[in-house]
Amino acid sequence: MRLLLTSDTHLPKRAKELPAPLLAELPRADVVVHAGDWVDTATLDLLESRSPRLIGVYGNNDGPELRARLPEVARAELGGLRFGVVHETGPAEGRERRCADRFPDLDVLVFGHSHIPWDTTAPSGLRLLNPGSPTDRRRQPHCTYMTAEVADGRLAEVELHRLPLR
């Protein structure tokens, strides 16, 4: 099962559209995960129409229309792994412990908000992934998104994709 992970798209404020490399991944993905801060409903509509399965949450910059359509926290079983998606996890310091305490029933937590790519594992075994942002790199050298494979109850081939500067 191929996953496409993204977050913090902030359309149309930070970019007019999703980058072509990210859009090219959509037909290859079995599941698309968006960890919030969509900003516009058109992006949600686009990903819903092009994804076999979309798992998304709202973020702090998402207004009432998106909050009416998306949860604050989403959970799904994918290929034998228990996934969670949330926008905010707080400061980097202590993140693994906080998230492991908050989500003891998960194997993988996808989050956003910081625009900073993140891939760590808490002592409890919880894998934490932040795909960064494909449209707003902030202080990062590149805009980013992630892909991953789930097979036989294992998360494999987690890859951070760096987008060309625009």
Secondary structure as UniProt FT lines:
FT   STRAND          2..6
FT   TURN            11..14
FT   HELIX           20..25
FT   HELIX           26..28
FT   STRAND          31..34
FT   HELIX           41..50
FT   STRAND          54..56
FT   TURN            60..61
FT   HELIX           64..69
FT   STRAND          73..78
FT   TURN            79..80
FT   STRAND          81..86
FT   TURN            93..94
FT   HELIX           95..102
FT   TURN            104..105
FT   STRAND          108..111
FT   STRAND          118..121
FT   TURN            123..124
FT   STRAND          127..130
FT   TURN            138..139
FT   STRAND          144..151
FT   TURN            152..153
FT   STRAND          154..162
//
